């Protein structure tokens, strides 16, 4: 007889569905009022009753998140490369980066809104700031963690620093880049929403803020559902991409 | 490439001073296949690292055809192979050789193609495979092909086959000899295995336990292929064994 085997994706779906069912049952059985916690069915109905509103807001927020992530990614990779090629700069630049990282987002976000207005630019910048640091730290350690036996081989070829970087350090840092992406991609969504929360003319953050101030919880949760789905999708996309790019990783080191 | 080592000493400071090599003087004529054998921690690897300019000696001199190790390294005249094949996992078999060829291109004074190098180690059919799909023996063969394409005057080999099983190790030792025969570069080959040393090398240097000093310098004048049951082989085996026992006792 054939044994039933569930894939990882099926198990995840099952867990999410059970959670939603439990939520639905709890709300209905205990009669929780909708201004405290709406049932999932109510949230989904709200979502489908206002498709244009949510589509527009999602597009804006996801666009900001994606643009910010891209900038954070590029900046992180470029600075990590620079610090590897010019190691003298590392301490100074890392101190600055940590300083930037430890400044609370809620302090920077309103400032950027004051300086740059209610448009998309401050949201993209905040997302970039938030996603930049994990990329910098991970990629830098990936670039520096070349194996000793590989370094000795390149030494025996009298390879230049640039050649070692291009043919050894850069490919070696790819797994670290994906590890960073797994952290930074969900952070990008948070960055965009938090930035919108502090003042925006549109987006999911704006929708959530409006719903929150009106105690319209189905509206608020509908936005959260979209964000959760987007975060999961982004993570899956990263894993899918990772498997294709770093095909040698799942095998023992040669 | 002639290797001249005079009064070479090396001490590690980690953090207590730990002498690894002491007052080593040794000349290896061009084209000699030399095995270096000794108890573990006797400074064999340190010696190779000093010649490869991976380390700077505390005192003494090394000259490779009259050049310093750094100069010979800059001329890409010193090839290196260690226990790990150090293959790049993101490149195919062919890609690994092609990269060596590309980075060494300005110094290659011969025109060995990637295909020819792979053919010499019997890997031409695996050209498109990735290293992680190969067995340990095949990976080390690939490393040998990469060594070959460098066309260096000196091969430094730090226990290249130590991680392999007995049968594969014998096959690879055989192959190493075949690859060495045509151009006959100087070989400095660190090994733990007395039989392996006696089958391949023209000379065996026995080093004492740390700090490494030369205990015996034994010429192996036997024609290839060598038979282990030949009386001359057995005599040399006893001689090397005796020297090794002495090497362990010197500082014990």
Boltz contact constraints between the chains, C-beta under 6 A:
constraints:
  - contact:
      token1: [A, 149]
      token2: [B, 82]
      max_distance: 6.0
  - contact:
      token1: [A, 149]
      token2: [B, 84]
      max_distance: 6.0
  - contact:
      token1: [A, 149]
      token2: [B, 86]
      max_distance: 6.0
  - contact:
      token1: [A, 150]
      token2: [B, 86]
      max_distance: 6.0
  - contact:
      token1: [A, 153]
      token2: [B, 86]
      max_distance: 6.0
  - contact:
      token1: [A, 156]
      token2: [B, 80]
      max_distance: 6.0
  - contact:
      token1: [A, 157]
      token2: [B, 103]
      max_distance: 6.0
  - contact:
      token1: [A, 157]
      token2: [B, 104]
      max_distance: 6.0
  - contact:
      token1: [A, 158]
      token2: [B, 73]
      max_distance: 6.0
  - contact:
      token1: [A, 158]
      token2: [B, 74]
      max_distance: 6.0
  - contact:
      token1: [A, 158]
      token2: [B, 76]
      max_distance: 6.0
  - contact:
      token1: [A, 159]
      token2: [B, 103]
      max_distance: 6.0
  - contact:
      token1: [A, 163]
      token2: [B, 103]
      max_distance: 6.0
  - contact:
      token1: [A, 171]
      token2: [B, 90]
      max_distance: 6.0
  - contact:
      token1: [A, 248]
      token2: [B, 89]
      max_distance: 6.0
  - contact:
      token1: [A, 248]
      token2: [B, 90]
      max_distance: 6.0
  - contact:
      token1: [A, 248]
      token2: [B, 132]
      max_distance: 6.0
  - contact:
      token1: [A, 251]
      token2: [B, 132]
      max_distance: 6.0
  - contact:
      token1: [A, 254]
      token2: [B, 87]
      max_distance: 6.0
  - contact:
      token1: [A, 254]
      token2: [B, 89]
      max_distance: 6.0
  - contact:
      token1: [A, 254]
      token2: [B, 131]
      max_distance: 6.0
  - contact:
      token1: [A, 254]
      token2: [B, 132]
      max_distance: 6.0
